[in-house]
Amino acid sequence: MVLSYWDGVSTFLGYRLLRPGILLVGYFIGAEIAVGCLGSRIFHNDNDIVWLAIITDGLALGSTLYWLQPLGMFAVG
């Protein structure tokens, strides 16, 4: 059911949703990189630093992929 809804949305708004999709994929990739780099601090009391790194790295990579659309299309695909 959800998949058929997404197919309908992507049919009519597919190209318009490409750039926000690139931003979201870049954000999640950047957040995973931040978690991978700061994985040892997650189990300590430095949770504020980890959340700050997740937000900033996610926004940095997401906006970079958004700005460089061909690279973002490679990351999405």
N, C-alpha and C positions, 0 to 999 in steps of 0.2 A: 504494500500500500504506500509506504513512504517512498519507495523507489519509483513507483509510477508517478507520484506527485513531483518528485525531483526531476523526472524526465519531462514532465509537462512544463515545469518552470524553466529548465535549461533549453527547451525547444524555443520558447518565446523570448526568453531573456538571456540566452546563452552567452553571447558576446559581452553583454553588459555586466554579467556576473563574473567575467574572467578576471578583471583587475581586483575586485574585492577578494576573489578566491586566491589570487596570487599573494595578496597581502596576508590572508589568514594562514596559508601554507608556509609562507616565510616566517610568520610569527611563531608557529608551532615548531619549525625547524630551529629557529634561534633559541626558543625556550628549551628545547632538548639539548642543544649545545651548551647552554648555561647550566642545566642540571648535570650534564656529563662532566663539565669542568669543576663544578662545585659540589659534586656528589658526596664528598666526605664531610662537608659542612652541614648537610641536611640533618644528620643525626646528632648534631650538637645544638647549642642554643643560638646559632647564628641564622635563624630563619628569616629575619628581616633582610639580611644581606642576600640570601638566596632568592627571595621574592623580588627584590630590587633588580638583581641580575637577570631573572627570568623576564621581567617586564621590559627592561632596557634592551637586552639582547634580542628579544622577540620583536620589539618595535624597530630596532636598528636593521635587522635582517629583513623584516617584512617590508619596510619602506624602501630598502635597497632593491629588493626584488620587484617591488611595485614600480620603482623609477626605471629600472633596467628590465623592461617588459620581456624581451626575448630570453633573458636568463631566467626570469620568473616562469615563463612558459615551460622551460626545460625542467625547473624544479617541480612544477605541478604535474607534469607528465611523467 
